């Protein structure tokens, strides 16, 4: 502000007389006062007015042959009172109350500039004995109106840019939250499976305890070893029952968190694909890979799909495709509705799946991916996808070629779409 306003003030003309200038300094000051509302307006006016006077004196010093400090100071110091009055009136108006009412801001700016011009003219009248005409005052009002219009235009452009920036930021936050919730959804699926396993182990342990007890009753002499195993089976059943109860509480909390989340649970296919692509574009960049993403949809698809189910399934496959491609490649996504089923496909032009791995890629714990230190990945991605597809009553297939692999997921459509 302290640099821009004085320099903008030098782009000027003199409509009234040879001493009263109309410049682009006032709209620049107005714009900065609107922009920097956390900075004290009066202090801004004092510093800016001082800088304007100093700059004009220095310009005269270097440009004029017969330079006199006193006369030059007298000529320029009334400008200080313009900027001081402008910022003081801006402070009194408390324009920050009208952030969303541009016309009121423009009208206040018009009044402030006219009053500030009047103060500067009064000082020039008493110090330099300048003359003022009605026609010149009318011209001054028109110029003040033009200044306010210019500032409002820039200010509204700035507000629009801020709104767009906030929208982009909110969209990124929403995408991040959707992925977090999708990951939670995955965890609830695993947890649900763990609950079933815990319940089975509890039942089997208790059955073992009961069988051992019945055997002990049938025997005429109780066997110490049988009693030991019987009590051990009962203890295992009790501990697994506690594990199951803890898991049930966690499962209930996660389910409530997901169901109470404010984000919409269903999206149309195009929005979902765009979300998955944006996420994996960032992932590809982080891996320093040049990967192009493309997708295709049936023109007649109007269904909204369950966000977390599709994200959990599709994102696993797309992430695997990104990791499989060496440096540069293409990942294609497609969706087709076939009567009462929907088919998803993820294709890449990576190296494909070696023949020796094709029978075991869906087994839990299998992985062919290792980090730079030789640590294997968890190997649960594809097994998880197959487990969820199986629970939904669908099927997952793959076709591996020399120039890539295609994964297909076929699911009953009523398991995914929003119920009318």
C-alpha positions in Angstrom: 0.0 0.0 0.0 2.8 2.4 1.0 4.5 1.9 -2.4 1.5 1.4 -4.7 -0.7 4.3 -3.6 2.0 7.0 -4.0 3.0 5.6 -7.4 -0.6 5.4 -8.6 -1.0 9.0 -7.4 1.5 10.0 -10.1 -0.9 8.9 -12.8 -2.9 12.1 -12.6 -4.5 15.1 -14.3 -5.6 18.6 -13.1 -9.3 19.3 -13.9 -9.7 22.3 -11.4 -6.5 24.2 -11.4 -2.8 23.7 -11.6 -2.4 22.6 -8.0 -5.4 20.3 -7.5 -4.8 16.9 -9.0 -7.1 13.9 -9.7 -5.1 10.7 -9.6 -5.4 7.0 -9.3 -4.1 7.2 -5.7 -7.6 7.4 -4.1 -9.0 4.3 -5.7 -5.8 2.4 -4.9 -6.1 3.6 -1.2 -9.7 2.6 -1.1 -8.9 -0.8 -2.4 -6.1 -1.4 0.1 -8.3 -0.2 3.0 -10.9 -2.7 2.0 -8.3 -5.4 1.6 -6.4 -4.8 4.8 -9.2 -4.2 7.2 -7.2 -5.7 10.1 -4.7 -2.8 9.8 -5.7 0.4 11.6 -7.2 2.7 8.9 -6.0 6.0 10.5 -2.4 4.7 10.7 -2.6 3.6 7.1 -3.8 7.1 6.1 -1.1 8.9 8.0 1.7 6.7 6.6 0.3 6.7 3.1 -0.3 10.5 3.0 3.3 11.1 4.3 4.7 8.8 1.6 2.7 10.6 -1.1 4.1 14.0 -0.1 7.7 12.7 0.2 7.5 11.0 -3.2 6.2 14.2 -4.9 8.8 16.4 -3.2 11.6 14.0 -4.3 10.3 13.9 -7.9 10.4 17.8 -8.0 13.9 17.7 -6.5 15.2 15.5 -9.3 13.1 17.1 -12.1 13.2 20.8 -11.5 16.2 23.0 -12.0 15.0 25.8 -9.6 14.0 23.6 -6.7 12.9 25.3 -3.4 12.1 23.2 -0.4 9.6 25.6 1.1 7.5 26.3 -2.0 7.6 22.6 -3.0 6.4 21.5 0.4 3.6 24.1 0.4 2.5 22.9 -2.9 2.2 19.2 -2.0 1.5 19.0 1.8 -2.3 19.6 1.3 -2.4 16.1 -0.3 -1.5 14.6 3.0 -4.8 15.9 4.5 -6.7 14.2 1.6 -5.3 10.8 2.5 -5.6 11.3 6.2 -9.2 12.5 5.9 -10.0 9.6 3.6 -8.7 7.0 6.0 -10.3 8.7 9.0 -13.8 8.8 7.4 -13.3 5.1 6.3 -12.6 4.3 9.9 -15.7 6.1 11.1 -17.9 4.5 8.4 -16.9 0.9 9.6 -17.3 -0.5 6.1 -16.5 -4.0 7.3 -20.2 -4.2 8.3 -21.2 -4.2 4.6 -18.9 -6.9 3.3 -21.7 -8.5 1.2 -23.4 -5.2 0.1 -21.2 -3.8 -2.7 -23.5 -0.9 -3.6 -23.4 0.5 -0.1 -19.6 0.2 -0.1 -19.5 2.0 -3.4 -21.8 4.8 -2.2 -19.7 5.2 1.1 -16.5 5.4 -1.0 -18.1 8.1 -3.2 -19.0 10.2 -0.2 -15.6 9.7 1.5 -13.7 10.8 -1.6 -15.9 13.9 -2.2 -15.4 15.0 1.4 -11.7 14.3 1.3 -11.3 16.2 -1.9 -13.2 19.1 -0.2 -10.8 19.1 2.7 -7.8 19.2 0.3 -9.4 22.0 -1.7 -10.0 24.0 1.5 -6.3 23.7 2.5 -5.2 24.7 -1.0 -7.6 27.7 -0.9 -6.1 29.1 2.3 -2.4 28.1 1.6 -2.2 28.6 -2.1 -5.2 30.9 -2.7 -6.6 28.6 -5.5 -10.0 29.3 -7.1 -12.9 26.8 -7.2 -15.7 26.7 -9.7 -19.1 24.9 -9.6 -18.3 23.2 -12.9 -15.0 21.9 -11.6 -16.7 20.6 -8.5 -19.3 18.7 -10.6 -16.4 17.2 -12.5 -14.7 16.2 -9.3 -18.0 14.3 -8.2 -18.1 12.5 -11.5 -14.5 11.4 -11.1 -15.1 10.3 -7.5 -18.0 8.2 -8.9 -15.7 6.6 -11.5 -13.1 5.8 -8.8 -15.7 4.1 -6.7 -16.9 2.0 -9.7 -13.3 1.0 -10.5 -12.6 -0.1 -6.9 -15.9 -2.0 -6.6 -15.1 -3.9 -9.8 -11.7 -5.0 -8.5 -13.1 -5.7 -5.0 -15.8 -7.9 -6.4 -13.3 -9.7 -8.6 -11.2 -10.3 -5.5 -14.3 -11.5 -3.5 -15.2 -13.9 -6.4 -11.6 -15.2 -6.4 -11.8 -15.8 -2.6 -15.1 -17.5 -3.0 -13.8 -19.8 -5.7 -10.7 -20.5 -3.6 -12.8 -21.4 -0.6 -15.0 -23.6 -2.8 -11.8 -25.5 -4.1 -10.6 -25.8 -0.5 -14.0 -27.2 0.7 -14.1 -29.6 -2.2 -10.6 -30.9 -1.3 -11.6 -31.2 2.4 -14.8 -33.1 1.3 -12.8 -35.4 -0.9 -10.4 -36.1 2.0 -13.3 -36.7 4.4 -15.0 -39.0 1.9 -11.8 -41.0 1.6 -11.4 -41.2 5.4 -15.0 -42.4 5.7 -14.5 -44.8 2.9 -11.5 -46.2 4.7 -13.6 -46.4 7.9 -16.2 -48.3 5.8 -13.5 -50.8 4.8 -12.5 -51.2 8.4 -16.1 -51.8 9.5 -16.3 -54.6 6.8 -13.1 -56.2 8.3 -14.4 -55.7 11.8 -17.7 -57.3 10.9 -15.8 -60.3 9.6 -13.7 -60.4 12.8 -17.0 -60.3 14.9 -18.2 -63.4 13.0 -14.8 -65.1 13.6 -14.8 -64.2 17.3 -18.4 -65.5 17.7 -17.4 -68.8 16.0 -14.3 -69.2 18.1 -16.3 -68.5 21.3 -18.9 -71.1 20.3 -16.3 -73.7 19.4 -14.3 -73.1 22.6 -17.4 -73.5 24.7 -18.5 -76.6 22.8 -15.0 -78.0 23.4 -15.4 -77.2 27.1 -18.8 -78.9 27.2 -17.5 -82.0 25.4 -14.6 -82.3 27.8 -16.9 -82.0 30.7 -19.2 -84.7 29.4 -16.3 -87.0 28.7 -15.1 -86.4 32.3 -18.5 -87.3 33.6 -18.6 -90.6 31.6 -15.2 -91.6 33.0 -15.2 -93.3 36.4 -12.1 -91.4 37.5 -11.6 -87.7 36.6 -8.5 -87.1 34.5 -6.3 -84.2 35.6 -5.3 -83.4 32.0 -8.9 -83.4 30.9 -9.9 -81.0 33.6 -6.9 -78.8 32.7 -8.0 -78.6 29.0 -11.6 -78.2 30.0 -10.8 -75.1 32.1 -8.5 -73.8 29.4 -11.3 -74.1 26.7 -13.7 -72.2 29.1 -11.1 -69.5 29.6 -10.6 -69.1 25.9 -14.3 -68.9 25.4 -14.6 -66.2 28.0 -11.7 -64.1 26.6 -13.0 -64.4 23.1 -16.5 -63.3 24.4 -14.8 -60.2 25.8 -13.0 -59.6 22.5 -16.3 -59.9 20.7 -18.1 -57.4 23.0 -15.2 -54.9 22.6 -15.4 -55.3 18.8 -19.2 -54.9 18.9 -18.7 -51.5 20.7 -16.1 -50.4 18.1 -18.3 -51.6 15.3 -21.3 -49.7 16.7 -19.3 -46.5 17.1 -17.9 -46.7 13.5 -21.3 -47.5 12.0 -22.8 -44.6 13.8 -20.0 -42.3 12.7 -20.5 -43.2 9.1 -24.3 -43.1 9.2 -24.3 -39.7 11.0 -21.8 -38.1 8.6 -23.2 -35.0 6.9 -21.8 -35.9 3.5 -24.3 -37.5 1.1 -24.2 -41.2 1.0 -25.0 -41.5 -2.8 -23.4 -39.9 -5.9 -24.0 -40.3 -9.6 -21.4 -42.4 -11.4 -19.7 -39.4 -13.1 -19.0 -37.6 -9.8 -17.7 -40.9 -8.2 -15.3 -41.5 -11.2 -14.1 -37.9 -11.1 -13.4 -38.2 -7.4 -11.5 -41.5 -7.8 -9.5 -40.1 -10.6 -8.6 -36.9 -8.7 -7.4 -38.9 -5.7 -5.3 -41.3 -7.8 -3.9 -38.5 -10.0 -2.4 -37.1 -6.7 -1.2 -40.6 -5.8 0.5 -41.1 -9.2 2.2 -37.7 -8.9 3.5 -38.7 -5.4 5.0 -41.8 -7.0 6.5 -39.7 -9.8 4.5 -41.5 -12.5 3.0 -40.0 -15.6 -0.4 -41.7 -15.7 -3.5 -40.7 -17.7 -6.9 -41.5 -16.4 -10.1 -41.9 -18.5 -13.5 -43.2 -17.9 -16.6 -44.2 -19.9 -20.3 -44.5 -18.9 -23.5 -45.5 -20.5 -25.4 -42.5 -21.7 -28.6 -43.7 -20.0 -27.2 -44.2 -16.5 -29.1 -42.0 -14.1 -28.6 -44.1 -10.9 -26.9 -42.8 -7.7 -24.5 -45.2 -6.2 -23.5 -45.8 -2.6 -20.4 -43.7 -2.2 -18.4 -45.7 0.4 -19.1 -49.1 -1.2 -18.0 -48.0 -4.7 -15.0 -46.0 -3.3 -13.8 -49.0 -1.2 -14.0 -51.4 -4.1 -13.0 -49.2 -7.0 -10.3 -47.2 -5.3 -8.5 -50.4 -4.3 -8.4 -51.6 -7.9 -7.4 -48.2 -9.3 -4.6 -47.8 -6.7 -3.3 -51.3 -7.7 -3.3 -50.2 -11.3 -1.3 -47.1 -10.5 1.2 -49.1 -8.5 1.5 -51.7 -11.3 2.4 -49.2 -14.0 6.2 -48.6 -14.1 6.6 -45.0 -15.2 4.0 -44.0 -17.8 0.7 -45.5 -18.7 -3.1 -45.3 -18.9 -5.8 -46.4 -16.4 -9.3 -46.8 -17.8 -12.6 -47.0 -15.8 -15.9 -48.0 -17.1 -19.4 -48.7 -15.8 -22.3 -50.5 -17.4 -25.8 -51.3 -16.2 -27.0 -54.7 -17.5 -30.7 -55.3 -16.5 -30.6 -56.0 -12.8 -26.7 -55.9 -12.5 -24.0 -53.3 -12.8 -20.5 -54.0 -14.1 -17.4 -52.1 -13.1 -14.2 -52.4 -15.0 -10.6 -51.1 -14.3 -8.0 -51.6 -17.0 -4.4 -50.6 -17.2 -1.6 -51.1 -19.7 1.0 -52.2 -17.1 3.0 -55.4 -17.2 0.0 -57.6 -16.2 -0.1 -60.4 -13.6 2.5 -63.2 -14.0 1.1 -66.7 -14.6 2.5 -68.1 -11.4 0.5 -65.5 -9.3 -2.8 -65.7 -11.0 -4.2 -68.4 -8.8 -3.3 -66.8 -5.5 -3.9 -63.0 -6.0 -7.2 -63.1 -4.0 -5.7 -65.0 -1.1 -5.4 -63.0 2.2 -1.7 -62.0 2.8 -0.5 -62.6 -0.7 1.5 -59.7 -2.2 4.0 -59.1 -4.9 4.7 -55.5 -3.7 7.7 -54.5 -1.5 8.9 -51.2 -0.4 12.5 -49.9 -0.9 13.5 -51.7 2.3 12.1 -55.0 1.2 9.1 -54.9 3.5 6.0 -56.5 1.9 2.6 -54.8 1.8 -0.3 -56.2 3.8 -1.7 -58.2 0.9 -5.3 -57.6 2.0 -6.5 -55.2 -0.8 -7.7 -57.7 -3.4 -8.9 -60.2 -0.7 -10.9 -57.5 0.9 -12.5 -56.5 -2.5 -13.4 -60.2 -3.2 -14.9 -60.5 0.3 -17.1 -57.5 -0.1 -18.1 -58.5 -3.6 -19.1 -61.9 -2.3 -21.1 -60.4 0.6 -23.0 -58.2 -1.9 -23.8 -61.3 -4.0 -21.5 -60.4 -6.9 -18.5 -61.7 -8.7 -15.0 -60.4 -9.5 -12.9 -61.6 -12.5 -9.7 -60.5 -14.1 -8.0 -61.0 -17.5 -4.3 -60.6 -17.6 -2.5 -59.8 -20.9 1.1 -58.9 -21.9 0.1 -55.2 -22.1 -2.0 -55.0 -18.9 -4.8 -56.4 -16.8 -8.6 -55.8 -16.7 -10.5 -56.3 -13.4 -14.3 -56.7 -13.7 -16.8 -56.5 -10.8 -20.4 -57.6 -11.4 -22.9 -56.7 -8.6 -26.7 -56.7 -8.2 -27.7 -53.2 -8.9 -30.2 -53.0 -5.9 -27.2 -53.4 -3.5 -25.6 -50.2 -4.7 -28.2 -47.7 -5.9 -30.3 -45.3 -3.8 -33.7 -46.6 -3.0 -36.5 -44.4 -4.4 
